[in-house]
Amino acid sequence: MAVLRQIVEADDFMAFLSEDLDPLEPAIGIICMYEKQRQLIDQMKAEATWLGAVNRLIKVDTVDSYRGKENRIVILSTVRNNPYLNPGFLTSPNRINVAMSRAMERLYIVGASIMWKKRNEDLPLGRVLNKVETMVAAGRASILPATYFLET
């Protein structure tokens, strides 16, 4: 929700939305890996009074329900983080492909990078993290710690 809030409250957000936005098109999609997570984020979204009228421009759904859909901005929550580094069903290249390819203009990935290093670096999200780290080194992407969003 803190990532969503920063996007919505950015100075250029409303100008960004006014460019070629279909009135019925949700501008922001939040892709979750699990149904329970989708339910929780939907509940938090409903309770977020700061969203105001922008609430209708945000769609929350699971990766399995997102095939064939896209949004201008996508927040992807990978949610996997456990001491055993067990990636669960996030080993599926098809699911990761669907999740990663739904953003038309901006993609924000929220997750625990420790899950996708070393033991899991050859899995789809491990390869994504490696690519993002290469993009960071080239000044084309950013990796922010969770504490950044807790402080704002």
Beta strands, then each sheet from edge to edge (+ up, - down):
strand 1: 28-32
strand 2: 58-62
strand 3: 71-77
strand 4: 103-110
sheet 1: 2+ 1+ 3+ 4+
end
